[in-house]
């Protein structure tokens, strides 16, 4: 393929593409850039219809996978994603679940194998920008960690992408969301008072952010894409967030630039800074 400006986002499960990169995928698609989503697992350990959890009666892994992949395709259509690539690995389950010990679980597939497959897609689509997760971040789902490490390994093995980013969420934004929901009487986790150590960790997390993209123009489409994953967002608190808080918290998507060959100055407001 020609070297058209291209964003490739490497995600662990169906619905991750919308929650953490839905805004940039929609925005860059609207600008005529090529967008590619790589989804590593089929999401077998998501909820079955009726919020039936893995291990409960009525949870069929393959049926859940097919449902979630159909939702993923609809989400990508809403976001204008040009190419969706499915690696087809089996969901590993949450960190404290026994499922992650299965040999076919994504987190147990050798890193070089996964990185090799992502590398082949990099060769095919030739993205200038590669996005995944922070493998040392607060959310230590085994599939997110493995996807992040595989994407980083593929980036290092290639000379094609100019920039590598990790998705980020400002802790202060999440706290405002919880406080707003609690004021509305919603049953949300009560994390109590923030300690000085936690406050320092939050400050450091925000200081690492290098790139913040305004996605308010496509926020409605990001929301629509999230709700395309209806099997996982039943009775969602997301729909109950006051509009002003939602715009403040979700109207921007934040990233940490961990590798760059363009020399673009930070902070940035564009993942393609230095490339156009």
Sine and cosine of phi, psi and omega as CSV:
sin_phi,cos_phi,sin_psi,cos_psi,sin_omega,cos_omega
0.00,0.00,0.50,-0.86,0.05,-1.00
-0.92,0.39,0.34,-0.94,-0.06,-1.00
-0.99,0.15,0.84,0.55,0.13,-0.99
-0.93,0.37,0.59,-0.81,0.02,-1.00
-0.83,0.56,0.83,-0.55,-0.16,-0.99
-0.66,-0.75,0.72,-0.69,0.13,-0.99
-0.95,-0.30,0.79,-0.61,0.11,-0.99
-0.90,-0.44,0.83,-0.56,0.02,-1.00
-0.93,-0.37,0.83,-0.56,-0.01,-1.00
-0.98,-0.22,0.89,-0.45,-0.08,-1.00
-0.85,-0.53,0.32,-0.95,-0.07,-1.00
-1.00,0.06,-0.71,0.71,-0.15,-0.99
-0.72,-0.69,0.37,-0.93,0.23,-0.97
-0.85,0.53,0.74,-0.67,0.00,-1.00
0.97,-0.25,-0.36,0.93,0.03,-1.00
-0.91,0.41,-0.52,0.85,-0.02,-1.00
-0.88,0.47,-0.57,0.82,-0.03,-1.00
-0.99,0.13,-0.65,0.76,-0.14,-0.99
-0.93,0.36,-0.63,0.78,-0.10,-1.00
-0.94,-0.33,-0.35,0.94,-0.02,-1.00
-0.73,-0.68,0.19,0.98,-0.03,-1.00
-0.84,0.54,-0.61,0.80,-0.02,-1.00
-0.93,0.38,-0.74,0.67,-0.02,-1.00
-0.94,0.35,-0.57,0.82,0.05,-1.00
-0.88,0.48,-0.72,0.69,0.00,-1.00
-0.93,0.38,-0.69,0.72,-0.04,-1.00
-0.89,0.46,-0.75,0.66,-0.04,-1.00
-0.95,0.31,-0.51,0.86,0.11,-0.99
-0.89,0.46,-0.68,0.74,0.03,-1.00
-0.89,0.46,-0.48,0.88,0.00,-1.00
-0.99,0.12,-0.01,1.00,0.03,-1.00
1.00,0.01,0.16,0.99,0.04,-1.00
-0.99,0.10,0.44,-0.90,0.06,-1.00
-0.99,0.17,0.73,-0.69,0.05,-1.00
-0.85,-0.52,0.70,-0.72,-0.04,-1.00
-0.77,-0.64,0.78,-0.63,0.09,-1.00
-0.93,-0.38,0.79,-0.61,0.10,-0.99
-0.94,-0.34,0.88,-0.48,0.01,-1.00
-0.93,-0.36,0.85,-0.52,-0.18,-0.98
-0.98,0.18,-0.58,0.81,-0.05,-1.00
-0.85,-0.52,0.24,-0.97,0.01,-1.00
-1.00,-0.01,-0.06,1.00,0.06,-1.00
0.96,0.30,0.52,0.85,-0.06,-1.00
-0.84,0.54,-0.44,0.90,-0.06,-1.00
-0.99,-0.17,0.40,0.92,0.20,-0.98
-0.98,0.20,-0.01,-1.00,0.03,-1.00
-0.96,0.29,0.62,-0.78,0.21,-0.98
-0.99,0.14,0.25,-0.97,0.04,-1.00
-0.78,0.63,0.66,-0.75,-0.06,-1.00
1.00,0.06,0.25,0.97,-0.01,-1.00
0.88,0.48,0.53,0.85,0.05,-1.00
-0.97,0.24,0.82,-0.57,-0.10,-1.00
-1.00,0.04,0.38,-0.93,0.11,-0.99
-0.82,0.58,0.68,-0.73,-0.01,-1.00
1.00,-0.04,-0.26,0.97,0.04,-1.00
-1.00,0.00,0.41,-0.91,0.03,-1.00
-0.86,0.51,0.73,-0.69,0.01,-1.00
0.99,-0.11,-0.05,1.00,0.05,-1.00
-1.00,-0.07,0.93,-0.36,0.03,-1.00
-0.94,-0.34,0.91,-0.42,-0.12,-0.99
-0.83,0.56,-0.73,0.68,-0.08,-1.00
-0.94,0.35,-0.59,0.80,0.05,-1.00
-0.91,0.41,-0.65,0.76,0.04,-1.00
-0.89,0.45,-0.68,0.73,0.00,-1.00
-0.87,0.50,-0.71,0.70,-0.02,-1.00
-0.91,0.42,-0.61,0.79,0.05,-1.00
-0.91,0.42,-0.71,0.70,-0.05,-1.00
-0.93,0.37,-0.57,0.82,0.03,-1.00
-0.94,0.35,-0.57,0.82,0.08,-1.00
-0.91,0.42,-0.65,0.76,0.05,-1.00
-0.90,0.43,-0.63,0.78,0.03,-1.00
-0.88,0.48,-0.70,0.72,0.00,-1.00
-0.89,0.45,-0.63,0.78,0.03,-1.00
-0.93,0.38,-0.66,0.75,0.04,-1.00
-0.86,0.51,-0.72,0.70,-0.01,-1.00
-0.90,0.44,-0.58,0.81,0.06,-1.00
-0.89,0.45,-0.69,0.73,0.02,-1.00
-0.88,0.47,-0.65,0.76,-0.06,-1.00
-0.99,0.14,-0.10,1.00,0.00,-1.00
0.97,0.26,0.39,0.92,0.01,-1.00
-0.90,0.43,0.79,-0.61,-0.08,-1.00
-0.98,0.20,-0.60,0.80,-0.05,-1.00
-0.68,-0.74,0.77,-0.64,0.11,-0.99
-0.91,-0.42,0.82,-0.57,0.01,-1.00
-0.89,-0.45,0.81,-0.59,-0.01,-1.00
-0.95,-0.30,0.87,-0.49,0.06,-1.00
-0.98,0.18,-0.39,0.92,0.17,-0.99
0.98,0.20,0.30,0.95,0.01,-1.00
-0.97,0.22,0.30,-0.95,-0.03,-1.00
-1.00,0.07,0.74,-0.67,0.07,-1.00
-0.79,0.61,0.65,-0.76,-0.03,-1.00
-1.00,0.00,-0.26,0.96,-0.10,-0.99
0.99,0.13,0.07,-1.00,-0.06,-1.00
-0.96,0.29,0.29,-0.96,-0.10,-1.00
-0.83,0.56,-0.54,0.84,-0.06,-1.00
-0.99,-0.11,0.18,0.98,0.01,-1.00
-1.00,-0.07,0.52,-0.85,0.03,-1.00
-0.93,0.36,-0.38,0.92,-0.08,-1.00
-0.83,0.56,-0.53,0.85,-0.09,-1.00
-0.91,0.42,-0.23,0.97,0.01,-1.00
-1.00,0.07,-0.09,1.00,0.03,-1.00
-0.90,0.43,0.64,-0.77,-0.01,-1.00
-0.90,0.44,-0.42,0.91,-0.01,-1.00
-1.00,0.01,-0.02,1.00,0.03,-1.00
-0.90,0.43,0.63,-0.78,-0.05,-1.00
-0.80,0.60,-0.67,0.74,-0.07,-1.00
-0.91,0.41,-0.25,0.97,0.00,-1.00
-0.98,-0.19,0.00,1.00,0.09,-1.00
-0.97,0.24,0.76,-0.66,-0.04,-1.00
-0.78,0.63,0.71,-0.71,-0.06,-1.00
-0.82,0.57,-0.65,0.76,-0.06,-1.00
-0.92,0.40,-0.47,0.88,0.04,-1.00
-0.94,0.35,-0.75,0.67,0.00,-1.00
-0.91,0.42,-0.71,0.70,0.01,-1.00
-0.87,0.50,-0.59,0.80,0.03,-1.00
-0.90,0.44,-0.65,0.76,0.02,-1.00
-0.93,0.36,-0.64,0.77,0.07,-1.00
-0.91,0.41,-0.63,0.78,0.04,-1.00
-0.87,0.50,-0.61,0.79,0.05,-1.00
-0.90,0.43,-0.60,0.80,0.04,-1.00
-0.95,0.32,-0.56,0.83,0.10,-0.99
-0.88,0.48,-0.68,0.73,0.05,-1.00
-0.88,0.47,-0.63,0.78,-0.05,-1.00
-0.95,0.32,-0.73,0.69,-0.12,-0.99
-0.99,-0.14,-0.31,0.95,0.07,-1.00
0.80,0.60,0.83,0.56,0.00,-1.00
-0.95,0.31,0.64,-0.77,0.15,-0.99
-0.99,0.17,-0.44,0.90,-0.06,-1.00
-0.82,-0.57,0.77,-0.64,0.04,-1.00
-0.86,-0.50,0.74,-0.67,-0.04,-1.00
-0.81,-0.59,0.70,-0.71,0.17,-0.99
-0.52,-0.86,-0.57,-0.82,-0.10,-1.00
-0.95,-0.32,0.09,-1.00,0.16,-0.99
-1.00,-0.02,0.93,-0.37,-0.07,-1.00
-0.95,0.32,-0.17,0.99,0.05,-1.00
-0.91,-0.40,0.27,0.96,-0.03,-1.00
-0.97,0.24,0.00,-1.00,-0.07,-1.00
-0.91,0.41,-0.55,0.84,-0.04,-1.00
-1.00,0.01,0.99,-0.17,-0.12,-0.99
-0.98,-0.18,0.68,0.74,0.13,-0.99
-0.88,0.47,0.75,-0.67,-0.08,-1.00
-0.85,0.53,-0.54,0.84,0.00,-1.00
-0.96,0.29,-0.58,0.82,0.05,-1.00
-0.92,0.39,-0.67,0.74,0.01,-1.00
-0.89,0.47,-0.71,0.70,-0.04,-1.00
-0.92,0.39,-0.66,0.75,0.03,-1.00
-0.89,0.46,-0.67,0.74,0.00,-1.00
-0.89,0.46,-0.71,0.70,-0.03,-1.00
-0.93,0.37,-0.60,0.80,0.03,-1.00
-0.93,0.38,-0.66,0.75,0.03,-1.00
-0.90,0.44,-0.68,0.73,0.02,-1.00
-0.90,0.44,-0.64,0.77,0.02,-1.00
-0.91,0.41,-0.65,0.76,0.04,-1.00
-0.91,0.42,-0.64,0.77,0.05,-1.00
-0.87,0.49,-0.74,0.68,-0.04,-1.00
-0.90,0.43,-0.50,0.87,-0.04,-1.00
-0.99,0.12,-0.11,0.99,-0.08,-1.00
-0.90,-0.44,0.44,-0.90,0.11,-0.99
-0.96,-0.27,0.14,0.99,-0.12,-0.99
-1.00,0.09,-0.85,0.52,-0.03,-1.00
-0.92,0.38,0.63,-0.77,0.03,-1.00
-1.00,-0.03,-0.39,0.92,-0.12,-0.99
-0.64,-0.77,0.64,-0.77,0.09,-1.00
-0.84,-0.55,0.79,-0.62,-0.01,-1.00
-0.84,-0.54,0.47,-0.88,0.19,-0.98
-0.92,-0.39,0.67,-0.74,0.06,-1.00
-0.93,0.37,0.48,-0.88,-0.02,-1.00
-0.55,-0.83,0.46,-0.89,0.10,-0.99
-0.76,-0.65,0.76,-0.65,-0.02,-1.00
-0.94,0.35,0.87,-0.50,0.01,-1.00
-0.83,0.56,-0.57,0.83,-0.01,-1.00
-0.90,0.43,-0.55,0.83,0.02,-1.00
-0.93,0.38,-0.68,0.73,0.02,-1.00
-0.88,0.47,-0.63,0.78,-0.03,-1.00
-0.91,0.41,-0.62,0.78,0.03,-1.00
-0.91,0.42,-0.57,0.82,0.03,-1.00
-0.90,0.44,-0.76,0.65,-0.01,-1.00
-0.87,0.48,-0.66,0.75,-0.02,-1.00
-0.91,0.42,-0.65,0.76,0.00,-1.00
-0.91,0.40,-0.67,0.75,0.02,-1.00
-0.92,0.40,-0.62,0.78,0.00,-1.00
-0.92,0.40,-0.59,0.81,0.04,-1.00
-0.90,0.43,-0.45,0.90,0.03,-1.00
-1.00,0.08,-0.01,1.00,0.02,-1.00
1.00,0.05,0.21,0.98,0.01,-1.00
-0.97,0.22,0.53,-0.85,0.01,-1.00
-1.00,0.08,1.00,-0.06,0.00,-1.00
-0.86,-0.52,0.36,-0.93,-0.04,-1.00
-0.84,0.54,0.73,-0.68,0.06,-1.00
-0.99,-0.14,0.97,-0.25,-0.06,-1.00
-1.00,0.04,0.04,1.00,0.07,-1.00
0.93,0.36,-0.23,-0.97,0.00,-1.00
-0.95,0.30,0.60,-0.80,0.01,-1.00
-0.99,0.17,0.76,-0.65,0.05,-1.00
-0.98,0.20,0.24,-0.97,0.05,-1.00
-0.88,0.48,-0.62,0.79,0.01,-1.00
-0.90,0.43,-0.69,0.73,0.03,-1.00
-0.90,0.43,-0.63,0.78,0.02,-1.00
-0.89,0.46,-0.63,0.78,0.04,-1.00
-0.91,0.41,-0.66,0.75,0.02,-1.00
-0.89,0.45,-0.66,0.76,0.03,-1.00
-0.90,0.44,-0.67,0.74,0.01,-1.00
-0.89,0.45,-0.67,0.74,0.00,-1.00
-0.91,0.41,-0.62,0.78,0.02,-1.00
-0.89,0.46,-0.67,0.74,0.01,-1.00
-0.94,0.33,-0.56,0.83,0.00,-1.00
-0.92,0.39,-0.42,0.91,0.00,-1.00
-0.96,0.28,-0.36,0.93,-0.05,-1.00
-0.91,0.42,0.79,-0.62,-0.02,-1.00
-0.95,-0.33,-0.37,0.93,-0.21,-0.98
-0.64,-0.77,0.83,-0.56,0.01,-1.00
-0.77,-0.63,0.88,-0.48,-0.08,-1.00
-0.96,-0.28,0.79,-0.61,0.04,-1.00
-0.97,0.24,0.90,-0.44,-0.03,-1.00
-0.87,-0.49,0.34,0.94,-0.05,-1.00
-0.86,0.50,-0.51,0.86,-0.03,-1.00
-0.91,0.41,-0.39,0.92,-0.03,-1.00
-0.87,-0.49,0.26,0.96,-0.05,-1.00
-0.87,0.50,-0.60,0.80,0.01,-1.00
-0.90,0.44,-0.61,0.80,0.03,-1.00
-0.95,0.32,-0.59,0.81,0.07,-1.00
-0.88,0.47,-0.69,0.72,0.03,-1.00
-0.87,0.49,-0.71,0.71,0.01,-1.00
-0.88,0.48,-0.64,0.76,0.01,-1.00
-0.91,0.41,-0.64,0.77,0.06,-1.00
-0.87,0.49,-0.68,0.73,-0.04,-1.00
-0.98,0.21,-0.15,0.99,0.17,-0.99
-0.91,0.42,-0.41,0.91,0.04,-1.00
-1.00,0.00,0.83,0.56,-0.14,-0.99
-0.87,0.49,-0.53,0.85,-0.04,-1.00
-0.90,0.43,-0.39,0.92,-0.05,-1.00
-0.96,-0.27,-0.12,0.99,-0.12,-0.99
-0.83,-0.55,0.47,0.88,0.04,-1.00
-0.90,0.44,0.68,-0.74,0.00,-1.00
0.81,0.58,0.63,0.78,-0.12,-0.99
-0.94,0.34,0.64,-0.77,0.12,-0.99
-0.94,0.35,-0.32,0.95,-0.05,-1.00
-0.86,0.52,-0.60,0.80,-0.04,-1.00
-0.95,0.31,-0.25,0.97,-0.11,-0.99
-0.99,-0.17,-0.02,1.00,0.00,-1.00
-0.94,0.33,0.75,-0.66,0.05,-1.00
-0.82,0.57,0.64,-0.77,-0.10,-0.99
-0.80,0.60,-0.66,0.75,-0.04,-1.00
-0.92,0.38,-0.61,0.79,0.04,-1.00
-0.94,0.35,-0.63,0.78,0.01,-1.00
-0.88,0.47,-0.69,0.73,0.00,-1.00
-0.91,0.41,-0.66,0.75,0.00,-1.00
-0.91,0.42,-0.68,0.73,-0.10,-0.99
-0.99,0.14,-0.61,0.79,-0.12,-0.99
-0.93,-0.36,-0.05,1.00,0.00,-1.00
-0.98,0.22,-0.04,1.00,0.05,-1.00
-0.70,-0.71,0.62,-0.79,0.12,-0.99
-0.91,-0.42,0.73,-0.68,-0.12,-0.99
-0.92,-0.39,0.50,-0.87,-0.07,-1.00
-0.57,-0.82,0.37,-0.93,0.15,-0.99
-0.93,-0.37,0.85,-0.52,0.05,-1.00
-0.99,0.12,0.90,-0.43,-0.07,-1.00
-0.97,-0.25,-0.24,0.97,0.07,-1.00
-0.45,-0.89,0.60,-0.80,-0.08,-1.00
-0.33,-0.94,0.70,-0.71,0.07,-1.00
-0.89,-0.46,0.16,0.99,-0.05,-1.00
-1.00,-0.05,-0.41,0.91,-0.07,-1.00
0.98,0.19,0.18,0.98,0.01,-1.00
-0.88,0.47,0.66,-0.75,-0.02,-1.00
-0.95,0.31,0.51,-0.86,0.13,-0.99
-0.91,-0.42,0.48,-0.88,0.08,1.00
-0.95,0.30,0.42,-0.91,-0.01,-1.00
-0.91,-0.42,0.32,-0.95,0.16,-0.99
-0.83,-0.56,0.29,0.96,-0.07,-1.00
-0.47,-0.88,0.81,-0.59,0.03,-1.00
-0.91,0.42,-0.34,0.94,-0.01,-1.00
-0.99,-0.17,0.27,0.96,0.07,-1.00
-0.84,0.54,0.73,-0.69,-0.02,-1.00
1.00,0.03,-0.08,1.00,-0.04,-1.00
-0.90,-0.43,-0.09,1.00,0.01,-1.00
-0.44,-0.90,0.00,0.00,0.00,0.00
